[in-house]
Amino acid sequence: MIKGIFPIEKFKDIRTPFYYYDIALLQDTLNVIKTEIGKYGYHQHYAIKANANPRILSLIAANGLGADCVSGGEVQAALDAGFPASKIMFAGVGKADWEINLGIDNDIACFNVESLAELEVINELAVAKNKTATISFRINPNVDAHTHAKITTGLQENKFGINIDMLDEVLDKMTLMKNIRFAGLHFHIGSQITDLSAFRDLCIRSNDLQNEFEKRGIKIEIMNFGGGLGIDYYHPNHLCIPEFENYFAVFRKLVKQREGQQVHFELGRSVVGQCGTLVSKVLYVKKGVAKQFAILDAGFTELIRPAMYDAYHHMENITSEEPFATYDVVGPICESSDVFGKDIKLNEVKRNDLIAFRSAGAYGEIMASQYNCRVLPKSYFSDSL
């Protein structure tokens, strides 16, 4: 445990629970990403679904990255944060008409199309505006990401993307659409992937698909491999920046990139995951017969991943130097699933101690809710406390 990374004295004056972001670590992470994509001329679009905090978005935009959006609200958030429309990609299986119109009106870089039905609507709306919409096809490559079932997205029967078996029909109909400009292929096989062999399989599958498109005389300008690179939830103090070098090197080695072709990525969790911490206060220590509970003022309303995905977050009692004891760490929400972890070892806990949930910068604050009429958590930053 490295308690010195937190300004604990300042934390004591802040109402809990709250999110704390290490801006220096985020900038260091962005610097590594820019170095690695710069080696190969790759393009990175930050996946806004991971964290849409305006301060975080503004910093990422200022570093020259693009944005990957999955809703009209995210497109607007990207524009508001300073991402150029020319660097905004818009994916998602259920784009409403107003969301598509927002993208067309702002001349965003590309719609990542996930079905023939969607393609037809985009064309219809583009015709009405006498504009051309640039699109890529999100393809289901049927690659197993070896991750949690609820965050796997690239198998044939997932709701995302176009099945390979349906491509011929989609391509035939696309050729009749005069207000559609085809740019390339888009993939996303899942999230929190730590086995790089899944990405190797994706590269091989993408090469086969490129060959098939070229046989039809269709040029692929953009190969977009999405995101999915995982982070180390178990060792956030020591492995705080993911292995971007190895990740991008896989694609460099295996993708048969054509001359003039662009290669794009849409990393989210690996960009912001480690810079964020949820800080909560201990309300009570409840003694049981065989166990004891640390009852916190944060619940799944502030961090839903453990309840939704059985996800692990490293927890630290940042206000105690006492010997370790074992607790079930739970929240105040009126649901039995409001449990952060069982049999968790923490420095001995007492009322008003501060518990830090590490690696919470992705899918933490952005997924917070007001269930039980709770107040949404505020966010604070290392360079402005």
N, C-alpha and C positions, 0 to 999 in steps of 0.2 A: 504494500500500500504506500502511495506517495502522496501524503496529505498536503505537501507544500504547493501542489499545483492549484489549490483552491484558496481564495481569500476568505478564510473561514470567519474572521472577525467581521467582515462586511456582510457576509451571509446572515449573520445573526440579527441584522436589522431589516431583513427582507421577509415579507410574508411568504410562507411556504404553502403549497409546493410551487417551484418555479424551474424554468430551464436556464441553464448557464452555458454559454458558448465560448470556447477558447478560440479567439480570432487568430491568434498567432499560429496555432496548429492548423486551422483551416487554410491560412495563407501558405504555410509550408506544404500542405497537401496539394494545393493548387499549383504551386511551383513545381512539384515533382511531376504532376500530370502534364503541365505545359512542356517540361523538359522531355518527357517520354514521347508525347505525340509529335513534338518538334523534330525528333529523330527521323520520323517517317513521313512527315507532312500530313498526319491524320487530323481529323476534326472531332472535337468533343462537345456534345450538347448535354448540359446538366439536366438530369431528370427531376423536374420540379416537384413531383409527387413525394419525393423523399423529405423535403423540407422547404416550405414556401415562406419562411420568415423574411420580411422585406429587407432587413439588414443583410441577411445571408445572401439573398438573391442579388442585391446590389453589388456586393463584393465579388461574387462569381461573375457577374456581367462585366464588372470593371476589369477582370482578368482576361477578358476576350473570349470566354466560352459562349457557346450557343445555348439554347434551351430546348428541352424535350418536354412537351406538354401533352396531357391526356384529358383536358377539358377546356372549354372556353374561358372559364375562370383562371386557369393556369396560363393560357395565352395572354389574357389581360394582365395578369400579375407579371409575366415576363416583360411585356411592353412597358409597364409602369416602372419596373426595376432597371430599365435601360438596355435590355437585350434587343439588338436590331431585329426587325422582322425578317430580314434576310438570313438570320441564323435560328429561326424558330421552326421546329418540327412538331407536327400535331398528330398524335396517335390516339387510339382508343376505339373500342368496338361500338360505342353508342354516341356518336357525334350528333347533337341536335342541330336543326337547321340554323338557329341563331349562332351556334358555335362555328359552324362551317362558314357562314356569312362573315363572321368576325375575322376568320383567317383569310378569306378571299379579299375582303375590304382592305386588309393591311398587307396584302401581298406577301404572306409568310412564305418561307422557303419551300415547305413541302407538307402535304398531307400523307401520313402513312395509312394507307387504305387497308381495311381488314375484311371487306366482303364486297361481292358484286353489288349488293343492294346499296351499300354506302357509296360506291363509285358512281352509280347511276344518279344518286341524289346530289353528289358534289358537281357532277356535270350539269345537271338541271339548274342548280343554283348559279353556277358559273355562266351558263347561257343567259339567264335572266339579267345578269350584270354585264354581259358582253365582255367577260374577262376569261382568262385562261388559268386554271388551277394546276399547279405542279403536284404530281403524286408519285409515291413509291408504293409497291405492294408489300404488305407485311405477310411473309410466308411462314407457315408452320413447317419447319424442317424435320419434324418428328425426331428430335434429339432429346434424350433424357438428361436433364440437368443435374440429377442426383441430389436434389434438395427437397425441402418440405413440400408435400403434395399441394398445399394451399398457395405456394408461390412458384409452382412450375407452370410455364406458359407456352412451351414450344412443342407439345405433343400433338398428334393429329386431331384428337378430339377435344382439345382445349377450346374455350370460347374465343380465344384470340386468333387473329390472322386467317389467311386463306389456305385451305388444304391444297397440297400439291396436285392432287387428282383433279381439282377444279380449275386449274390454271388455264387450260386451253379455252374453256368457255369464257373466262374473264377476259383473256387477251383478245379473243375474237370480237367481243362486244366493245372493248376499249377502242379498237381501231375505227369504230364508227363515231366516236365521240370527239367532236372538233374542238371542244373547250377544255380538253384534258391534255396535259403534257406529261408523258411518262419519264421519270428520272431514274428510278432504280429499285433495288430490293431492300427490304427491311426485315430484320430478325430480332427476336428477343425470346430466349429460351427459359428464363427464370431468374430468380433473385437469390442472393446470399449463396452464390456458387463458390466453393473453395477447391473443387476438383477441376483443375484446368483441362483435364481430358475432355470435359464436356464442350469446351470452347474449341478444342482440336476437332472434335466430331462436327461441330457447326461449320468450321472452315472448310472441311472436306465436302460437306453437303452443299455449301454455298458455291463451291467451284463447279460441282455437277450442274447446279441450277443455272449458273452463268452460261455454261456450254449449251444448255437447252434453249435459253433465250436467244443466244447468238445464232443457233440453227434456224430460228424464225426471223432472223435479220433484225433483232431488237438489241440496241446498244444499251448497256448498263452504265450510266454515268456515276451513280452512287451505290456503294455497298455499305449498308448501315447495319452494324452488328449489335445494336442495342447496348444493354449493360449487363448487370448480374453479378459482377465481381463482389465477393463477400469481404467481410471484415472479421477481425479476431475479437469476438465478444468476451473471451476468457482472459486475455492479457492486454487490456487497453493501455496500461501504463508503459508497456515495453514494445508493443507492436501497434503503434498508433497510426502509422501510414501503411496502407495496403501495398501489396507487391505489384505495383503498376508496371514496373519494368518487365517482369515475367509475363504479365497479362498481355501487354501490347506486342511483346516479342513473339507470342504464339501466332498472332494474326500476321505479323510481318513474315514469319517463316512459312506459313501454310497457305495463306490466301494468294491466289494467282491474280494479282492486281493488274488490270489492263492499263495501257498507256493513257494518261490523262484522266484516269478514273479516280474518284475520291472515295476514301474509306472513313466512315463516321462511327462514332460511339455515343452511347447515352447513359453514362454512369451516373448514379445518384447516391446510393448508400455509401459507396466507397469514397465519395467526395466529402460528405458531411457527417457520416456516422460517428466517427471518433471524436469530433470536436464538441459534441453536445452531451450534457449531463443533466438528468433530472434530480433536483435536490428536494428532499421531503423531510418532514419532522416526525419524530416518534411521539405519538399521542399517549400510548399506554403499552406496558409490558404485561401481558395476560398469562398467568401461570396455569398450566394444565396439569393433569396427572402424569402424563408421559412426555409432554413437550411444553414449550412456551412460545407465545406469539408476540412478535413485534408489530404493533398496529400503528400504521402510518397515516398521515393526512393526505397522501397521494394514493390514487387507486387506478383502476384500468381506465378511468376517465382522463388521466394524464399520460399513461403509458399502457396501451392496450396489447402490445405484442405478446407478453407472457400469457394472457388470457386467450388471445386469438390463435396464436401459433405455438403455444408451449415454448416460447422463446426464452432464452437465457440472457440475463444482463448481470454483469459483475456488480456486486453491491459492496459499498464500503461505509462503515461508520466513521465519518470524517471528524467527529468531535470526541472520540474516545481512544485512549491508549491502554485500556484495560485488557486482560486476557480474553481470548476468544471463547464465545459460547454459541450454542446452536439454537436457531429460531426458525419458525415459519413466519415469513415476512408477508404481511397482508395489508390490504387497504380498507377504507371505510365504506365502500360501496355496498349497497344492499343486494349483493349477488354472491353466491358461493364460489363463483369463478374468479373473484377479485383477490387472487393470490399471486404474488410476485415470485415466490419460491419457497420450497420446503426444505428443512434441514440445512439452512444457510448458516455458515460460520461468519460471525461478525464480532468485532471487539465489543465486549459486554455493553448491552444497550440499556439506557435509562430514558425516562421521559425527557423530551425536548432535544435529544440528540439529533444530529443531522445525518441522514442516510443518502448517499449519492448512488444513483443508478447510472453506470457508465455506458458509453457507446450508444447514447440515446439521441444523437443528432439526426438520425434518419428514422422516419416513421414513428416519431415520438410526439412532439408538439403538433405536427400537422394532422395527426389522427385523434387529437384530444377532443372530448365531447363534454356536453353539459348535462349528461344523465344525472339524475338525482338533483337537478337544478344547481349543479356545481358551477363555480366560476372558472373560466378558462385560465390556465396558468400564464403568468407573464414571463417574458424572456429578458435576460441580462447578458452583458458581454464583457469579456475580460479586459477590453481596452476602454471601458466607459463606466466602470463601477466607481 
